[in-house]
Amino acid sequence: MAQKAADRQEKIRMLAAQILQLAHDGLLINLRFLDTALARLAVECRENTGAHLFDGERLYYDPVCLLRQYEKEPGYAVRLYLHTLLHCIFYHGFQTDKLRPEYWDLATDIAVENTILEIDLHTARMSSDDTLRSRLEMLRKQAGSLTAEKIYRYFRIEEPSRKAVAEWYKLCHYDEHIYWDRKEELELSQAEWRKISERIKADLKSFSKDKNNAESMTQNLGEATRERYDYSDFLRHFMVLGESVQVNDEEFDYIYYTYGLKTYGNMPLVEPLEYCDTNKIKDFVIAIDTSASCRGKTVQAFLQKTYNIMQESENFFTKINVHIIQCDSQIQQDTKITEKAEFDAFMEKGKLTGFGSTDFRPVFTYVEELQKAGEFADLKGLIYFTDGYGIYPERMPDYEVAFVFLNEDENRPKVPPWAIRLVLEEEEIEAI
């Protein structure tokens, strides 16, 4: 009896492995641009889980579960393989630091399934595809292009009901994402998947000639391969070189110091340097677009995040000169900050004013007037937080300028060549 059970289990494992291998080979033949990704994705049998698990680089499949689903839906194995592979290509498992993980997991599944439907591979079709296609069309009208990032942001604003989540789960869920928070343990890094994604993006040009709809694939790859920035590092770029009263251990020679103490008693040969130069923020301008399209909550979060970075002890002068300028089509308010207590008071009691149309030029004219009046000793930078839809100045100022945008928008006007363009994701700004 025990031998029969063992033989049966071995047969189940063998059949499941064969089915997944056929799925792999079918994808390789029909979607040649995925060859490198298919070679990278590892597949491993893991029995008695009752589900298929994906950790960011490896698919762990339950052979019994796979065979049961395959019996009901012949396209299930290919769909599972392709679903998991697209998670890798869009490296969804590397972006688990979202504010609402349950919405991120759901958004990634929906984005992947939308891409699969647009590819329209006949061996991956499921009986529920017509229903899914209808639901996706409704979501597209509400959320725009169906990338995981845009779906996630839409769900955060318009939270889906439990019923809606259950329906999406039934239509789009193929693998569990319980290991995504262990990305630091993965052998295959995000950088390596990025190279694969870049190659696929290039190969899609020839793929699209075969009259396959690759729009969703292109959009998701665009999000996946888009340059992302650390706002903390970016802000340090605007620091002013200043002097801080502190011992500079790097320039202090302890050999001569101790030699003097030994030879002459209490007379060290070299005194420690009391001053060292450190990069700290002193003269700085934060311009806030208060036009109707910029939400107050997001603006407050941006200011709070900027403040949190600036107040780090190594970056923050005891006395500073920061101007927070609010402007839509004209200057609405200028709040001068000279110490941390004033910044705290502004964040607690300050109000956003304006909410008209957008014109960037008044801020630059106003800052120029402040410079002529001697308000800044050494102004090095201005950060303008905006939606980007406004009139830019034509002349380059004598300080660095960065326009910080909320989320990517392909329709946004181009910034002047002399300015830095920085795109931050909403969830990154609000993750204070």
Buried (B, 14 or more C-beta within 10 A) or exposed (E): EEEEEEEEEEEBBEBBBEBBEBBBEBBEEBBEBBBBBBEBBEBEBBBEBEBBBBBBBBBBBBBBBBBEBBEEBEBBBBBBBBBBBBBBBBBBBBBBEBEBEEBBBBBBBBBBBBBBBBBEBEBBBBEEBEEBBEBBEEBBEEBBBBBBBBBBBBBBEEEBEEEBBEBBEEBBBBBBBEBBBEBEEBEBBBEBBBEBBEBBBEBBEEBBEEEBEBBBBBBBBBBBBEEEEEBBEBBBEBBBEBEBEEEBEEEBEEEEBEBBEEEEEEEBBBEEEEEBEBBBBBBBBBBBBBBEBBBEEBBBBBBBBBBEBBBEEEBBBEEBBBBBBBBBBEBBBBBBBEBBEBBEEBEEEBEBEBEEBBBBBBBBEBBBEBBEEEBBEEBBBBBBBBBBBBEBBEEEBEBBBBBBBBBBEEEBEEBBEEBBEBBBBBBBBBEE
